[in-house]
Amino acid sequence: MFAVRFDPSEAQLPKEKPLVPQKRAAESDEDSDEVQESQDESQDESEDESEDEPEDKSEDKSEDEPQEEPDIQNDDQKQFQEDAQDQDAQDQDTSESHSKKHDSVISRFQQTLKLQEKLPQTNLVAEENEDSDTEAHPLEQIPQPAKVRNTDSGEAFEERKSIAWRNTTKVHYDNHMVKPFALYENQLQPRLLANIQQFFSKDTFPIQTVLLDNTLPLLNFTLGVSKKNLTRRIGDILVNASTGSGKTLAYSIPIIEALSKRTVNKLRALVIVPTKLLIGQVFDTMSKLAQGTGLIISISKLENSLKEEHQKFINYEPDILIVTPGRLVDHLQIGSINMKNLMMLVLDEADHLLNQSFQNWSAELMNNIRSQKLDQMPGNVIKMVFSATLTTNTEKLHGLHLYNPKLFVKDSVKLYNLPDKLQEYNINVPTAKSIYKPLFLLHLLDKLHNAKILVFVKSNEASLRLAPLLTIMIERKMGTPHNVLSVNSNNSKAENKRLVHQFATSNTSESNQVLITTDLMSRGIDINDITDVINYDPPISSQQYVHRCGRTARAQGHGNAHNLLVGKGERTFWSQLEKDISRNVGYEPIVSTEQDESTVNVSEDENEVYKLCLESLRSQNSRDWHVL
Ligand SMILES: Nc1ncnc2c1ncn2[C@@H]1O[C@H](COP(=O)(O)OP(=O)(O)OP(=O)(O)O)[C@@H](O)[C@H]1O
């Protein structure tokens, strides 16, 4: 909220004015509007999340909304030129829109101050109390703790689920389904089993157990008799399993097992992921599993020359290809790869992929499979569809032409599950104090120790302001030292990659490591030692909340999510999102949270220094405006 509603660099803070909670006449309405505005702006923001195209924000819209068709881009050069033009246009728009936004924000801020001067203090306190149920205090508002609650009966969600997944066989699993990988020794190649144990773990995670139990016996039986009916015997697989639950290994093991006895290299497995970062992660996992098997695992990336990749795939056909959807279509169109021998197709982060409509990739792929496969029977390719927030959009699932699908899911009332050991905290920021949000973030950072923290903001612009402001505040000794990095679309892809690597490998023993990011990093990124996720700006959908929070508490570890919620509007909005989410009822404490009031207090001294920090940011911005 902060970056759009209010530009700290332009603000005139009250001089030696006591911090009194205040409330405008229509606060709740205004808050609601602001949340809506935040959603709209977030959706308009074009961030380069996808490897192929600027991010398709449709993920974050309702799944039932019609999706826009982005431009089709077929070659690297065109992509590059369009990127450059977009960037120029964005730069111009940014500087123009800044001044307009600032004018309105500042005028609202000044109106608020005038109002505050006119009203008797008792009124101010009383009105805020209606909202936050707090006690009057001459200088500082003391908000009460927020409880994160599951209030929804889940009926509406149940209905959506049952319609979308009506024709699937449900296979439920639970947290107790853990066993040694060694128990699969009769069903896995010795080499593969050794690789799993050496590089990953001796024991399965539940989603791996249930998937291996259901696929390996059929896989081995069919491969032993005749490969012909393999895909039809197994049928398609849908998986809705929480973030960090080990889905990559769950689909990679059956693939490597099925292909490990192949004699000729042909493209038999295709893994489609939404971003370049995920290509790297999946490649890394599969390469470890396939060590010593002779399988050829390839990736295709936008920054490589399409022509060179084409030649490479013609000369040296991979067994497994990991690719983003747009790039896949490029290769299908120039005939680098064909689907003749394809046995397995994985969609990782499937709901996000299916919301990306560019180049009509999924229809194009299905057409290619239909026309090129030697085996023309239904179910001729095993489709494995994975997500922590699997789509409930019937139409999108229908487009995959699923055959005899099985849905692997936890038996919970709601659709999305948060990691079992995730602890959530809500921090309520009174509307009147929203200008201090960056300072409250710093207070929160100061309370975390030896922490690796991902801070989600809603836009690139917000990231570009928050990171330098935090750095200035730390330099002026407003808080303890934290190492603050920011990935944003003003950096080159290489620079962002370097920063993510720096963050991933950083050591937290001397200071907290903080990475400020947009939703560029909310999906799939696997950095196991992230301890805390801070939703500085609220997510705009329950799916987005699940994926952001899922960057911590991975692989059955502990982690914390902190949600900064400004005013009643954001709190109401958040409680709506929260209705879609299940938490592990067997783990205590699950979601209760006591707000530490000192996080949202500002002393007069701090107020003075904060003012200087904002001025410093403003002068830095005007000097380095072209950089910001
Ligand atoms: N059986 C296991 N034992 C221990 N660690 C495991 C096991 N399986 C996977 N992991 C580790 O757990 C982490 C999370 O796995 P993975 O990235 O596959 O999660 P995911 O379910 O795909 O999450 P997301 O939905 O966020 O993409 C990885 O670091 C992986 O190496």
The ligand as an SDF file (V2000), in Angstrom:
LIG
                    3D

 31 33  0  0  0  0  0  0  0  0999 V2000
   12.1440  -37.1400    0.8160 N   0  0  0  0  0  0  0  0  0  0  0  0
   12.7520  -35.9900    1.0530 C   0  0  0  0  0  0  0  0  0  0  0  0
   13.4770  -35.8110    2.1730 N   0  0  0  0  0  0  0  0  0  0  0  0
   14.1110  -34.6430    2.4270 C   0  0  0  0  0  0  0  0  0  0  0  0
   14.0770  -33.5750    1.5990 N   0  0  0  0  0  0  0  0  0  0  0  0
   13.3710  -33.6940    0.4700 C   0  0  0  0  0  0  0  0  0  0  0  0
   12.6840  -34.9030    0.1290 C   0  0  0  0  0  0  0  0  0  0  0  0
   12.0720  -34.7040   -1.0440 N   0  0  0  0  0  0  0  0  0  0  0  0
   12.3530  -33.4420   -1.4320 C   0  0  0  0  0  0  0  0  0  0  0  0
   13.1250  -32.8260   -0.5230 N   0  0  0  0  0  0  0  0  0  0  0  0
   13.6140  -31.4460   -0.5510 C   0  0  0  0  0  0  0  0  0  0  0  0
   12.5090  -30.5970   -0.2300 O   0  0  0  0  0  0  0  0  0  0  0  0
   12.6660  -29.3460   -0.8820 C   0  0  0  0  0  0  0  0  0  0  0  0
   11.3460  -28.9430   -1.5240 C   0  0  0  0  0  0  0  0  0  0  0  0
   11.0700  -29.7830   -2.6270 O   0  0  0  0  0  0  0  0  0  0  0  0
   10.3690  -29.2570   -3.9450 P   0  0  0  0  0  0  0  0  0  0  0  0
   11.0710  -28.0510   -4.4630 O   0  0  0  0  0  0  0  0  0  0  0  0
   10.2160  -30.3970   -4.8550 O   0  0  0  0  0  0  0  0  0  0  0  0
    8.9630  -28.8060   -3.3630 O   0  0  0  0  0  0  0  0  0  0  0  0
    7.6230  -28.5090   -4.1300 P   0  0  0  0  0  0  0  0  0  0  0  0
    6.5840  -29.3660   -3.5330 O   0  0  0  0  0  0  0  0  0  0  0  0
    7.8310  -28.6140   -5.6010 O   0  0  0  0  0  0  0  0  0  0  0  0
    7.3720  -26.9860   -3.7050 O   0  0  0  0  0  0  0  0  0  0  0  0
    6.7060  -25.7680   -4.5280 P   0  0  0  0  0  0  0  0  0  0  0  0
    5.2430  -26.0780   -4.6230 O   0  0  0  0  0  0  0  0  0  0  0  0
    6.9810  -24.5860   -3.6910 O   0  0  0  0  0  0  0  0  0  0  0  0
    7.3710  -25.7350   -5.8550 O   0  0  0  0  0  0  0  0  0  0  0  0
   13.7960  -29.5090   -1.8670 C   0  0  0  0  0  0  0  0  0  0  0  0
   14.9410  -28.8720   -1.3550 O   0  0  0  0  0  0  0  0  0  0  0  0
   14.0130  -31.0060   -1.9430 C   0  0  0  0  0  0  0  0  0  0  0  0
   15.3550  -31.3580   -2.2170 O   0  0  0  0  0  0  0  0  0  0  0  0
  1  2  1  0
  2  3  1  0
  2  7  2  0
  3  4  2  0
  4  5  1  0
  5  6  2  0
  6  7  1  0
  6 10  1  0
  7  8  1  0
  8  9  2  0
  9 10  1  0
 10 11  1  0
 11 12  1  0
 11 30  1  0
 12 13  1  0
 13 14  1  0
 13 28  1  0
 14 15  1  0
 15 16  1  0
 16 17  2  0
 16 18  1  0
 16 19  1  0
 19 20  1  0
 20 21  2  0
 20 22  1  0
 20 23  1  0
 23 24  1  0
 24 25  2  0
 24 26  1  0
 24 27  1  0
 28 29  1  0
 28 30  1  0
 30 31  1  0
M  END
$$$$
